[in-house]
Amino acid sequence: QADEEFAIEKAKLVRSETANIDQVYERRTKQASLAQQITKSNITNKTRLRVLAARQEVLDQVFEEAASKLSAISANKDKYCVLLKDLMLEGAYILYEKSIVVSAREADYDLIKTGIPLVQEEFKKAVGTDLTITIDESNPIPAESSGGVILYGSAGKIAVTNTLDERLNLLNEESLPAIRTAMFGPNPLRKFFD
């Protein structure tokens, strides 16, 4: 009977220790698996961040190149004169006032003076009211600017910045998703497009 009790007790101890060993093995396996998943996730995230940084660097280079080419626009006087007229007309439509003040680079004053009658004529055709445009020679746009105009209405309280630099900045902010898609293709992980 003592041998029997010993065998029963021995079997209980072996079963409990086997269960403990199995639990420890299971826990360590889960910990190793979790550590492996964390490492894999970290590597994936680092790779994705490197890809995003490289893409952003390419986009920055594109906009830097575009900014460097802006000054070449004002080199062709005929096209630039038409562009200035269109920028003034757009600003006049936005302000929609009878009298506006235009600020430009000092080098562009002659082109602005040639464009003012054309803007006034088109504005009158479209809106039906006369438009008075004056050049603010006391507050010119800096000479290192790429060009364009700033229009003021309501006695200088409202300003429409229609410079080439500002338009490039707006393009950078508003059209960046479309540019990104055109350059790198659609993002397969993206779920919402609004």
Phi, psi and omega in degrees: 000322179296320178297320178297313179297321178297317181295320179295314181296320179297317180296319178299312180298319180295316179297315181294320179290324177296318178297318178298317180296318178299318179296316179297316179298316179298315180297316180293325177296316178297317179298318179295318179296317179296317178298321178294318178296319179296315179299316179298318179295318179297318179295317179298315180296318179297319178295316180296319179296323177294320178296316179297320179295320178294319178297316180296324178296319178295316179297319177299319178296321179298314181288328175294319178295319178296319179296323180290334180272351181298321183294338179288340181297319182285354180289324178274100188299320183295311180293322181293325178297316177296319179297316179298319178299315180294322178294319178294318180296317178299314178297323178295320177295322179293313181289320179051055179234168182277337182223126177228159179243135182249134174243134182212178175290150180300327180292341184263000185302319180296318179294323179296316180297326178286329183277338184301311179299324179293319179295315180299320181294313180294322180296318181294321178297318185282319188259325180094006177236156178285150180234129176255124180240127176238150179264130178271092182279349179278343184227069183284160172288144180304144184295332181282355176294157181283345179124186183105190183222159169237127182250139181240138176228173180054049179057040176086002182281331180245132180234138173244111180271110181240045177273160181294323178297316181293322179293325176293320177298318178297320177298319179298319182283313190273326186258006182302317178300319180292321179294318179299317179294320180294323183278319188246358182084168181291148180278118182291341181273351183284133184253331184240141182235026179259000000 
